[in-house]
Amino acid sequence: MIDIQLSEHPLAEKACYDAVSDPSAGGMVVFVGTVRNQTKGKKVVRLEFESFVPMAKKEMLKIAEYVSHQWDTLHVSIHHRVGSLEVGEVPVIIAVSAPHRKAAFEACQYAIDTLKETVPIWKKEIFEDGEVWVAAHP
């Protein structure tokens, strides 16, 4: 099962966990990305995420399908938030279940790394003294 969401509302880790929960899973990995309070020594006030939603969902689904085939996962859940997020809030959650833990870890890492590289979601960092659009990866 694949669960993809792009939302303006706060994300729920439990929803992703529940989406991938399976009695045949030997491993479940949940990655929760959070808004940190600084970037390169500059204090972050908030982040703003924008997206071309139809293409973003299509690319998120492509990642989930690839992960499902490459690592023989049981379930994949990818949720991303758009809009304005304060420090400590959650912009992304990825959860993966697989028969074996190694596959779950590898699939989850591939999913977050690929999401940041390929999905049309853009991030603006708002600092105390300005703002900058950046790629949605470190």
Helices and strands as residue ranges (DSSP letters): E 2-7, H 13-20, E 27-33, E 38-39, E 42-51, H 53-70, E 75-81, E 83-86, E 92-98, H 101-118, E 121-127, E 130-134
